Amino acid sequence: MEIRWLEDFIALARTRHFSRAADEQHVTQPTFSRRIKLLEEEMGVTLINRQTLPLSLTPAGEEFLTLCEQVTERVRLTRERVRAISAGQQRRIMVAAPQSLLAHFLPEWLASTGRQEHIQPYLRATAGWPATTPRRLPGRSVIWRFATGLLAAVI
């Protein structure tokens, strides 16, 4: 079963007409009808009463419509949330350095940017890496360790 089948069913329940619902879903009417039939086969029940004009939903179809609306709304909210998380990850800057440098330099540097309220430091202790070995971090970050112990981050 696919999410778009649920969206198709919602469109059909709203319009009560196969051709109009197919137009709304930007598919041909035969394709749309086939998807509704596959949905009914997947559920193992008849969801649409095709003997009435305009079309009507069977009792099982009425219950299924409510569930379809709930599922598609949850999927929409999940997409929005995941995209927001991804957008937040893309704005992340990673800086790695010895603790003493972070303790003294970072607060002054953040204050000098004038954007201190927009930057939330996240400090994490890590094990050392061999000198000048590039490491790939999540996303597009690559960091190098120099002989001085300072690590440089490139986003």
N, C-alpha and C positions, 0 to 999 in steps of 0.2 A: 504494500500500500504506500502511496506517495502523498505528501502534503498537498500537492496541487490537485489530487483527486478530491480531497476534503474541500478545498477552495472551489472546485468545480461544483460540488454538491451544494455548497452554500449559495453559489450564484444561481443554480437551477431552482433552489427553494425560494430564492428572492424573486426571480423573474417569472417562474412557473412556465418557462418556455425554453425548449432546447436550443433553438436558433439564436435567440437573444442572449441566453447564457453563454453560448459558444462565442458569440461576438464579444461579449464582455470579457471573456477569458482569452481572447485573441487566438482562437483555434477554429478549425473548420468544424461544422456541425457533425459530420461522421466521426471525426476524432473525439469530439466531446461526448457523443453518445456512447462510443466504445469505452471511454474512460469511466462513465457512469455505470455501464454494464459491468466492467471489471470491478468496480467498487462494490456493486451489489453481490457479485460472485465471491469476492473476498470476504464480505460480511456474512454471506450465506442466507440473506433475506432480500425480499423485494422492498426497496426504499421509496420508489416512485409508483404512484398509481397512474398508469399511462392511458387508462380508459376514460379519464375525465378531461374536460377542457375548461379552463386552463388546467394544467397538470396539478396533481395534489400529492401530498406525502402520505405514505401509509403510517399507521401508528409507530411502527419501528423507525420509519423515516423521520418522524417528528422528534423522537428521542435521539436519533443519530444526529440530527441537525444541531441540537443543543450541545452534544458532545463535540461535534466538528467545530463549532464556534469557540468552545473552550480551548480545544487543542490548538487551533490556528492562532488564537490570541496569545497563548503561552509561547508558541514558536516565535511570533512577532516580538514579544517582550524579550525572549532569550536572544534573538538576533541583535536587538538594540543593545542589550547589556554586554554581549560579547564584543560588539563593535566598539562600544565605549571603553571597554577594558583594553582592546587592541590599540585604540587611539591613544590611550594613556601610556601604553608601553612604547609607542613610537616617539613620544615626547621625552623619554627617559634619557638622561645623560649619566654615564657611569664613570666615576673617577676612582682610581685605586692608587694608594700611596701608603707609606709607613704611617703608623698610628700618630707619631709625633707631628708629622707634617699635616695630617688631617686635623689634629686637635688645635693647631695654631694657625695654619694657613686657611683652611676651609671657612671658618666663621668670618674672618676678615674679607675673604674673597666674596663670599655670599653677600655681605653687607655692602661691598663696593659695587655690586651689580645693580643695586637698587630694586631688585626683584626678589628679595629674600622671602617675601610672603608667598611667592609662587613656587619656591623650591623647598622640597621636603627631603632632607638628607636621610639616607638609609645606610647605616654603617654595618658592615659585616666583616668579621675576621675570617681570613682564609689561609690555607697553607701556602708556603712559598712555592714558586715555580723556578725552573732552571733559567739562568740569565739569557736574555734576548730571545726567548722562545715565544713566538706569537701564540695567543690563545683565542679561540672564538667563543664569545659569550652569546647568550640568547639574543636573537634579533640580528642586527648588522654590526655589532660591536666587535672590534679586534683590539687586544691590548698587548703591549710589549713591556718587558721588564728590562730596565737598564742597570748597568753596573752600580749606579748610585743607590739602587733600591727603589727608585721612583718608578711607578708604573704609569704609562700613558694610555689613555683611552681614545679610540677613534671611532666615531659613530658613522 
